[in-house]
Amino acid sequence: MGMFSGNQAQEPMHYGEAFGVWTAYSVAKGQLAAYQVYYNHVGDEELKKLLGEMVENVIKPGIEETEALLKQNSLGLPVAPPERSEANREDIPVGARIMDPEISAVIARDVAEGLVADSMVIGQCVREDIAMMFGQFHMKKAQMGAKLLRLNKKKGWIIQPPLHKVSKNNQTD
C-alpha cells in the first residue's frame, strides 16, 4: 500500500479528504431527517415529487457511498439524527405548517451550498476515486437544482432581486 500506487482504494485518505467525506455524510444525514419533515408539510404535489426525488436520487445514495468510504478507511461515523416518520399534513395546524415556498427556498439553498461543498472536496482531492464520487454528487445536485429552478419559476415562488437596467445613454460599446 503506497501513496500514488495506482490502486485508489489502497491509497490512504489525507485529512482534507477524510474531513470532506465525513462532513458530506453528516450534512446528508441531517438533510434526510429535515426533508422527511418537509415532506410531511408539503401541499404542492410537484414539490412533493421533487422532494422525494431529491431524497431517493441524491441524499440516500450519497449517504450510502460516503458511509461505505468512511468505514473502508476506518473513520468513525458522526452522530446523526434519526429518520422521521410520515405524518398527515392535515394533522399539522395551519399556523405550524412550513409553507411550500419556504420549503422550496431551503432546498434551493441546500443545493447551492452542496454544489460549493462538492467542488471544494473535488479541488482538494488527491484520490481520484473520491474526486469522481463528489463529481457525481455535484452533477446530481446541479440537475435537481435546474428542476427546482423551473418549478420555482412556474409556481411564482422566486423572489427576484432588483434588475440592473442599463439606459441607452449610459451604454458602452
Buried (B, 14 or more C-beta within 10 A) or exposed (E): EEEEEEEBEEBEBBEBBBBBBBBBBBBBBBBBBBBBEBBBBBEBEBBBEBBEBBBEEBBEBBBEBBBEBBEEBEBEEEEBEEEBEEEEEEEEEEEEBBBBBEBBBBBBEBBEEBBEBBEBBBEBBBBEEBBEBBBEBBEBBEBBBEBBEEBBEEBEBBEEEEEEEEEEEEEEE
